[in-house]
Amino acid sequence: MTALPASTERALGLVIDLDTCVGCHACVVACKEWNSGSSPAGPLSDTDAYGARPSGTFLNRVHTFEAVPADGRQPRVVHFPKSCLHCADAPCVTVCPTGASLKRERDGIVLVNEDDCIGCGLCAWACPYGARELDPVAGTMKKCTLCEDRIDNLALPEEDRIPACVRTCPAGARHFGDLADPESAVSRLVAERGGIDLMPEQQTRPTNKYLPPRSRDVDVLAPLLEPLPEEAGGFLGWLDRTLARL
Amino acid sequence: MHPAPSIIAFTTLSGIGFGLIIWLGLGAAPDATHLYALILCLLAAGLVCAGLLASLLHLGQPTRFLKAFSQWRTSWLSREAALAMTTLVVFALYAALWVTGTRFLPLGLFAALLAFKTVFATAMIYAQMRSVPRWRSVLTPVIFLLFALTGGALFAGVRGPTPWLLGALGLLQIVAWLWGDRALARSGTTLATATGLGEMGRPRLLEPPHTGQNYLLKEMVFVVGRRHAARLRVIGLVLAVVIPLALILPTEGRLAVWIAADVHALGALVLRWLFFAQAEHVVGLYYGKR
C-alpha cells in the first residue's frame, strides 16, 4: 500500500557526520557491491562501464561542496554523502500507482517491491534529494534499503548487522540506529551535535540527519602543543642576526 | 525535467481526446450525421487510446501496467489510469447509442464529467510535486484543463465559447510563465538548505560525485530546451492561440476550423514540451545545476 503509516514503531536511519567524512567514497563502493550481490532483482546495473560514456545505478553518492564565507576567510571543503533519507512524509511513496513503493510500519524503512514496480519513474521525480534511480537494465526503481537484508540477518556475525556503508566507513562518519528512540546512540549524537534535516522546506521530515562540520576557528590542538619559537637559536640564530645587520 | 516524447504525446493527445469527449458529452455537434458522429467519436477515442499507448512506452516494465490501477486512494497517477479507463467505457457506450441514432445526454454528461476529472488527475500528477516548484501551482491543472477544453472545442466544431477559451488559454499561459520563472527562487529550496551548510558561507559544488552522466541528471536536469525558451514560447503561443483565433474568428467554414484545430494541436505539443523542458527539479542544486 502506498499510504504512509501514521507512525512507525522504530525510525531506523543514518546519521552522517560531515565533520568526519573524508570523501573516500568507500561507502559508495560498499553499497554498490552489497546491493549488487544480494538483491534477488539483479545487480545495480552499469551501462558502457568500460567505454567512453560510463553510467551506473548507485544508491549512495558522495558530493563535495565548498562553503565560501562572506568575510574572506578560507573556504571550507565538505564531503557530503547522500542516500535515501527514509522520510516520515516520503513523497515518493504516495505517488506510486502500483503499491510497489512502501514505508515499512515496523521500522520506517522506505522500500520498493520490485515485483510490483512498473518503472514509471514518478517516485524519482517526487524525491527532492535524488535518492531513487531507475535501473535501465532491470526497468525498475532502485533505492537504498538501509541494507534490510543485513540488519536483521541472523546468518551474519553481529558486527555485520548494520548497513554496508556504515560497516565500511573508515572514518566513522556514518552511524546507524533508531532515531525514534531518544536514548539511542544516534539520537544522542544528533542532540549533542545539532543534527539537521536536509531541505526542511520540502516538508518530507527525513529520518536521516546530518551533523554539521565543527568550527575550525577554535584550534583544539593549539593549547596542547609547545609554541613555535619566534627567534632561532645557535648557528641559525647567529646567521639570522648577521644577515639582518648587513 | 527531461521532455520524454512518450509523456508529451500522451498528455497532449489524450488531453485533446478527453476535451473532445467533454464537448461531445455535453451535446456538441447536435446536427451531426451518423457518419460525422462516428468520425468524431472515433477521433476522441482514438486520441485517448493513442495517448494511453504512448504512456506505456514510458514504463520500464510495461507488461505490469495493470498494477497501476490499484492505488487510487493515494496516487494521482493511479487515479488518472482508473478514470481514463472508466471514461473510455462510458463514452464508448454513449457513442454507440449516438451513432445508432439515440443521443442519451445524461450518459454523455457522465462521460464529460469523468473526462474532466481525468484531465484534472493528469495535471495533479505534476501539480503535487514540491520537488518541481514550477509545476506546484493551481495554474497547472487550470492550463491542462484549458488545453483539453480548447482542443476539444476546436475538433468538435464548437462555435461560441472557443475564441474565449483560446484567449483565456493564451493569457493564463503567460501568467503561468511569469509566475513559474520565479517559482524555484520563491520555493526557498537552495543549495544552502539542501546541504545545511548555509551558516558556514555560500555553498557551491566543488566536485560532483562522478565524472559521467547518471539517471538523475538525464531525467531531472534537462537544460537544452531552456536556451531557446523565449523563442519556443512565442512559437507555441502563435501556433496554439494566435493562428487558430485568426482562422476561426472571420469565418464559419468547417475547413478553417479543422485547420485551426490541427495548428492548435501542434502548438499544444510545443507548449507541453516546454512544460517539461523548462521545469527545474531541486535535485539539480546538488549538481550545481538547475
Contacts between the chains, C-beta under 8 A, distances in Angstrom:
chain1	res1	chain2	res2	distance
A	1	B	71	7.5
A	1	B	74	7.8
A	2	B	71	4.8
A	2	B	74	4.7
A	2	B	75	5.8
A	3	B	73	6.5
A	3	B	74	5.1
A	18	B	196	8.0
A	18	B	197	7.9
A	28	B	209	7.5
A	53	B	212	6.4
A	53	B	213	6.7
A	54	B	212	4.9
A	55	B	212	5.4
A	55	B	213	4.8
A	55	B	214	5.9
A	55	B	215	7.6
A	56	B	212	8.0
A	56	B	214	7.2
A	57	B	215	6.8
A	58	B	209	7.9
A	58	B	210	7.9
A	58	B	214	7.3
A	61	B	209	3.7
A	61	B	210	7.0
A	62	B	209	5.5
A	63	B	205	6.7
A	63	B	207	7.3
A	63	B	208	6.6
A	63	B	209	5.2
A	63	B	286	5.8
A	63	B	287	7.8
A	64	B	205	7.5
A	64	B	206	4.6
A	64	B	207	3.9
A	65	B	191	7.5
A	65	B	195	5.6
A	65	B	197	6.1
A	65	B	203	5.0
A	65	B	204	6.7
A	65	B	205	6.0
A	65	B	206	5.9
A	66	B	203	7.1
A	66	B	204	5.8
A	66	B	205	7.9
A	66	B	206	4.3
A	67	B	197	4.6
A	67	B	200	3.9
A	67	B	201	3.9
A	67	B	202	6.9
A	67	B	203	5.0
A	68	B	201	4.6
A	68	B	202	4.8
A	68	B	203	7.7
A	68	B	204	6.6
A	69	B	200	6.7
A	69	B	201	3.8
A	69	B	202	8.0
A	70	B	201	6.5
A	70	B	202	7.0
A	73	B	201	7.9
A	75	B	201	6.7
A	76	B	200	5.7
A	76	B	201	6.9
A	77	B	206	6.2
A	78	B	195	7.4
A	78	B	197	6.0
A	78	B	200	7.9
A	78	B	203	7.9
A	80	B	195	6.1
A	82	B	209	8.0
A	82	B	286	6.8
A	91	B	129	7.7
A	91	B	130	6.6
A	91	B	131	7.1
A	94	B	74	4.7
A	94	B	75	6.5
A	95	B	74	8.0
A	95	B	75	5.6
A	95	B	76	7.1
A	95	B	77	6.5
A	95	B	125	7.6
A	95	B	128	7.2
A	96	B	71	6.3
A	96	B	74	7.9
A	96	B	75	5.9
A	96	B	77	7.9
A	97	B	67	7.6
A	97	B	68	4.1
A	97	B	69	7.8
A	97	B	70	7.5
A	97	B	71	5.4
A	97	B	75	4.7
A	97	B	77	4.0
A	97	B	78	3.8
A	97	B	81	6.4
A	98	B	64	7.2
A	98	B	67	3.9
A	98	B	68	5.4
A	98	B	70	6.2
A	98	B	71	6.4
A	98	B	78	7.6
A	99	B	67	7.1
A	99	B	70	5.5
A	99	B	71	5.2
A	100	B	67	7.6
A	116	B	64	7.3
A	116	B	67	5.6
A	117	B	60	7.5
A	117	B	61	6.5
A	117	B	64	7.7
A	118	B	59	4.9
A	118	B	60	6.9
A	118	B	61	4.9
A	118	B	62	7.2
A	118	B	64	4.7
A	118	B	65	6.0
A	118	B	67	6.1
A	118	B	68	5.9
A	119	B	59	5.2
A	119	B	60	2.1
A	119	B	61	4.8
A	120	B	58	6.7
A	120	B	59	5.5
A	120	B	60	7.6
A	120	B	68	7.4
A	120	B	77	6.8
A	121	B	58	7.5
A	121	B	60	7.5
A	121	B	219	6.7
A	122	B	77	5.7
A	122	B	125	7.0
A	124	B	215	7.4
A	124	B	216	7.5
A	124	B	219	6.6
A	124	B	220	7.7
A	125	B	1	7.3
A	125	B	129	6.2
A	125	B	131	6.7
A	125	B	132	7.0
A	125	B	219	7.6
A	125	B	220	7.2
A	125	B	281	7.1
A	126	B	128	7.9
A	126	B	129	6.0
A	126	B	131	6.0
A	127	B	131	6.6
A	127	B	283	7.5
A	128	B	130	6.8
A	128	B	131	4.0
A	128	B	189	7.1
A	128	B	281	7.8
A	128	B	282	4.8
A	128	B	283	6.4
A	129	B	194	8.0
A	129	B	283	6.6
A	129	B	286	7.7
A	130	B	216	4.5
A	130	B	220	7.0
A	130	B	283	3.7
A	130	B	286	6.2
A	133	B	214	7.0
A	133	B	215	4.4
A	133	B	216	6.5
A	134	B	60	6.0
A	134	B	215	5.5
A	134	B	219	7.4
A	135	B	60	7.8
A	136	B	60	7.8
A	136	B	215	7.5
A	138	B	60	7.4
A	139	B	59	7.7
A	139	B	60	3.1
A	139	B	61	4.7
A	140	B	60	5.8
A	140	B	61	6.1
A	141	B	60	7.9
A	196	B	196	4.4
A	197	B	196	7.8
A	198	B	193	7.5
A	198	B	194	6.0
A	198	B	195	7.1
A	198	B	196	6.3
A	199	B	189	5.7
A	199	B	193	5.3
A	199	B	194	5.4
A	199	B	282	7.0
A	200	B	193	6.8
A	201	B	187	7.1
A	201	B	188	4.5
A	201	B	189	5.8
A	201	B	193	6.1
A	202	B	130	5.4
A	202	B	131	6.8
A	202	B	189	6.4
A	202	B	282	7.3
A	203	B	130	6.8
A	210	B	196	5.6
A	212	B	196	6.0
A	212	B	197	7.4
A	212	B	199	7.5
A	212	B	200	7.6
A	213	B	197	7.8
A	213	B	200	6.9
